[in-house]
C-alpha cells in the first residue's frame, strides 16, 4: 500500500519582510507552534540564514520573558 503524503500548510510571509527583532513579539509568535516550538524551515519558506536569525531572536525574547519557553495543555 502506498503512503499518501500531505504537505503541511505554509505560513504566509511577505518576501520583503523586515529583519527579525526580539522586541516585535507579535511577528515572532507567527513562527511558533501552539506548544511554543519554532516552526521548521519547510513551513516558513525562509532560507537558512533567515531561519537562524529568527531562532536567535526567538531565543532572546524567551530569555527576556517576552515569549514563553513552552505552553501547557
C-alpha positions in Angstrom: 0.0 0.0 0.0 1.3 3.4 -1.0 1.7 6.2 1.6 -0.1 9.4 0.9 2.0 12.4 1.7 0.3 15.7 2.5 2.5 18.7 2.8 2.0 20.9 5.9 0.3 24.2 5.3 2.7 27.1 4.6 2.8 30.3 6.6 2.2 33.4 4.5 5.2 35.7 4.8 5.9 38.6 2.6 9.1 38.3 0.7 10.2 41.9 1.6 9.8 41.3 5.4 12.0 43.4 7.7 14.8 41.8 9.7 13.5 39.9 12.8 13.7 41.7 16.1 13.2 40.2 19.5 11.1 43.3 20.6 8.5 42.6 17.9 6.7 39.7 19.8 3.6 39.6 17.5 5.7 38.8 14.5 7.7 36.2 16.3 4.6 34.5 17.6 3.6 33.6 14.0 6.7 31.4 13.8 5.8 29.4 16.9 3.5 26.4 17.2 0.7 26.2 19.7 3.1 24.4 22.0 5.8 27.0 21.8 8.3 25.3 19.5 9.8 27.1 16.5 8.2 26.2 13.1 10.6 24.4 10.7 12.0 26.0 7.6 9.9 23.8 5.3 6.7 25.5 6.5 8.1 29.1 6.7 9.9 29.2 3.3 12.8 31.0 4.9 16.3 30.4 3.8 18.9 29.1 6.3 20.3 32.5 7.2 16.9 34.0 7.9 15.9 30.9 9.9 19.0 31.2 12.1 18.3 34.8 12.7 14.6 34.0 13.5 15.7 31.3 16.0 18.2 33.7 17.6 15.6 36.4 18.1 13.0 34.0 19.5 15.5 32.7 22.0 16.4 36.3 23.0 12.7 37.1 23.5 12.3 33.9 25.6 15.3 34.7 27.8 13.8 38.2 28.5 10.4 36.6 29.3 8.6 38.2 26.3 7.8 34.8 24.9 7.1 31.5 26.8 9.5 28.6 26.6 6.6 26.3 26.3 2.8 26.3 26.8 0.9 23.8 28.8 -2.1 21.9 27.5 
